[in-house]
Amino acid sequence: MIPLLSVSDLSVGFGRKPEANEVVRGVSFELADGETLAIVGESGSGKSVTALSINRLVDFGGGRITGGSIRLKRADGSVLDLTSATEPQLTKIRGAEIGMIFQEPMTSLNPVLTIGTQIAESFRLHRGLTGRQAMAAAKDALDRVRIPDAARRLKYTPNQLSGGMLQRVMIATALACNPRLLIADEPTTALDVTVQAQIMALLAELKRETGMSMIFITHDIGLVAGIADKVMVMQNGEAVEQGELNQILDQPRHAYTQHLLHAVPHFSSGRATRSDGQRDKAPDAGPALKVDGLVVRFPVKAGLLGRTTGAVHAVDGVDFDLMPGETLAIVGESGSGKSTTARAVLGLVRATRGSFSASARKAASGQSARPIQMVFQNPYASLNPRLSIASILAEPVIATGGRATAETRAKMTTLLKRVGLPEESLERYLHEFSGGQRQRLCIARALMLNPSVVVLDEAVSALDVSVQARVLELLVDLQREFGLAYLFISHDMAVVERIAHRIAVIYAGQIVEIGDARSVLSAPKHAYTKKLIAAVPTIERRRERFELDTRQVPSLVYPLGFEPGPAKWEQFGPDHRVRMEA
Amino acid sequence: MTYLLRRLAVFPLVLIGVSIVVFVAIRMVPGDSITAMLGTEAGLLTPQQRDALAAYFGIDQPWFVQYGRWLLGLVQGNLGISPTYGKPVLDVILERFPLTLELALLSMMIALVVGMPAGVFAATRNERLSDLGVRIAAMIGQSTPNFVLALLIIYTLSAGFGVLPAMGEFSPLWQDPLRNLGQLILPAITLGFAFAASVTRISRSAMLDVLSDDYVRTARSKGASARSVIWRHALPNALIPVVTLSGIEFGYLLGGAVIVEQIYALPGIGRLVLDAILQRDYALVQGCVLFIAFNFMIVNLLVDLAYVALDPRIRLGER
């Protein structure tokens, strides 16, 4: 029996001398009909390059296959080595025999063409359909990925659809001509966790329907558990371990696989929460941050004179308090208002209503009068590349009217050492640092003013999983050492479980559930929290089937002057409240 | 629709602003229209005669009174009478405008027909020899002054082939299309040359950006051919900067191309303005500048509407 795909000793290089600059070295694997192979690795491991080499898209990114072979069993039974295939041969194979979906559905569809045109193109290219026939086929393709109201949506352009919908459109396009191999390159990384669950469910169902083979590329070994038959783990351009799914998950042999499985945050339903909560130990100390009835609305304008006709209720009556030395995680999906809450607390957006008080504690010496600092998501975009590290660290001091004195410099050195960067970094520039190191710099910058509260807005989301684990450890250490209070904004339940003492779940601008982390994660009460937690992929629930669900998030636009009714809360246990559903 | 109304509502404000500036500026230039009109004979006028003439043309009043009168005429559709031509200003401008419009359109056509394919071609051959060739040609095109090019063209044709560009009385398109084209093609090439060079450069860089976008990779993953990727998927996304540039250049060309009109002896708007300034024909200068400003605003509006047609993500009037 000839396998559908057999890759042997594949090497791929980039640049003018690809042989000297190989990013994939000697990778071999086989894929049988109907089988799913997961390729797992961190950024730079070569997993995407391996995938792009199979349909030779790597050529267009400046890459070249420097060795090995990729043998594909074609529909007519002949076997073709794709490494030596001509471009005309390849255009016949791409889309028809090998489909591919990508990480960013928002940018992977052509913004100026309707989705109907884009799906129909596959039928034009490989089935010779034209005009109305091609459009009818495109409608069927949309139906197949369970997009409601497909006939009307064909005329939409990508900007009119959400990320989850767009990824379905991508899947419809890739599967239009029933390819026998689908390459999925991190297809859910850019999506919310509940949307991710939808897409995974869809892929699993389509795979059962069509019997296609799949190569699924991901950095999240937990996600693999639900869909793969075989796993290949890649590190630094080499396949370090491969085998059957259960064997890899239960008896990993290579040290790196073990590291991925154990050192990296995986969601475990509240069993890995922290136990150093401060709340009950010092009940009389005042909160480091208290937020009362926070409301943020953005006006909706329309008409000739641009009158305000309504308001987007981005944050609608949020209250919480945050004790010194405590982490409150705010979790929710994109558009839920979690980042707006953080930005309002920092004064980066103006609150429509509500009050805050942030108190610098007298007890800890050297607390600043400006007690809130922040760390943002993307360490590549949130640091100025033209400034030396010393200037970056001096910036908060200067911005608050201070001067960079010898004392400031001494503090920089201490903090650099504390976050695990070498002292001599001060005179260097950003490009010499990796993503994880940059995020450490951001943390050091936030600590320059001795804040009592640090707002961490998706602070580890952009980092590779193993780097993520180390930065989380650092954050916990710093919290203990300086008694910092963290407001930790995240969509990632596994990360939240590791760092939060308390969790607030935010949905459509409102907190729907708040309380002790273990209690919320292990026994969620609100329907939305339950859905959110059920959507998190875990290794334990590896054979659970994903269910399809197409409910929509409610609109946040309300007419002018609309006020939601007062929230009713139900208490579960000493520190766990749930908003009653209307 | 509301957007269009809002944009059109701004037009009068801009035009009033422009007209005040021109009104004051031209009157600050030393010399007056009577001297300019009569030449040395103006010296023979008695002060009374001079005053009578000034009163006749209305230039004895302070500038704001003159401006008020002129504005009053304007709302009634009357731009005033040009002393130099003895005709209503609007008639004089409209006589000259078809030539300028035709010349601008021809130049833009040449620029787009030559520039876009050249830019796209260079982008797909990035960093290869042919790309370098196109880039050097574009650089030369952009840095050659158009009077040099005009003279070179005339010289080569007359000395090398004994052909002279069609001169003499300008014949409009609707009277004698062939002769009209003969008169305009060389000036259009002269103006279109640098224009084409700019279009080449901007389409090349826009295409290079777009070709590395994710959706181009998607198109390839579907099995689209190289040609379809370029023309169907990439080019429509690369058009916005090309449209912006073309709009600006076209707007300038509608204001007349003084030097080229002079060299090819064409009676366009450019020469009209120049002569009007030299003659201190206040009414005509004001009329021309207003007309040019109006054209510019129309072109800008068309460019903005073109954005919407090209890119569904752009929605006008959103703040």
Contacts between the chains, C-beta under 8 A, distances in Angstrom:
chain1	res1	chain2	res2	distance
A	55	B	221	6.4
A	57	B	217	6.1
A	57	B	220	5.8
A	57	B	221	6.0
A	60	B	217	6.9
A	60	B	220	6.2
A	61	B	217	7.9
A	87	B	226	7.5
A	90	B	223	8.0
A	91	B	223	4.8
A	91	B	224	7.1
A	91	B	225	5.5
A	92	B	223	6.6
A	93	B	223	7.2
A	94	B	220	6.7
A	94	B	221	5.7
A	94	B	222	6.5
A	94	B	223	3.9
A	95	B	221	6.7
A	95	B	222	4.0
A	95	B	223	3.5
A	95	B	224	7.9
A	96	B	223	6.1
A	99	B	221	7.4
A	100	B	218	7.9
A	100	B	221	4.1
A	102	B	214	6.3
A	102	B	217	7.1
A	102	B	218	6.6
A	102	B	221	7.9
A	104	B	214	5.9
A	107	B	213	6.8
A	107	B	214	4.1
A	107	B	215	6.7
A	108	B	214	4.4
A	108	B	215	5.7
A	108	B	217	7.4
A	108	B	218	4.8
A	109	B	215	5.6
A	109	B	218	6.6
A	110	B	215	4.3
A	110	B	218	7.5
A	110	B	219	7.0
A	110	B	233	5.5
A	110	B	237	7.1
A	111	B	215	7.1
A	111	B	237	6.8
A	111	B	311	6.8
A	111	B	312	7.2
A	111	B	313	5.7
A	112	B	236	4.8
A	112	B	237	5.8
A	112	B	310	6.7
A	112	B	311	5.7
A	112	B	312	6.5
A	113	B	233	7.7
A	113	B	236	7.7
A	121	B	219	7.7
A	121	B	222	6.2
A	121	B	224	6.9
A	122	B	222	5.2
A	122	B	223	7.6
A	125	B	222	6.5
A	125	B	223	5.2
A	125	B	224	6.4
A	126	B	223	6.4
A	157	B	312	4.1
A	157	B	313	7.5
A	159	B	312	6.3
A	159	B	313	4.6
A	160	B	312	7.9
A	170	B	218	7.3
A	173	B	218	7.5
A	173	B	222	6.5
A	174	B	221	7.3
A	174	B	222	7.8
A	301	B	319	6.6
A	303	B	2	6.6
A	304	B	2	4.6
A	304	B	5	6.5
A	304	B	6	6.4
A	306	B	319	6.9
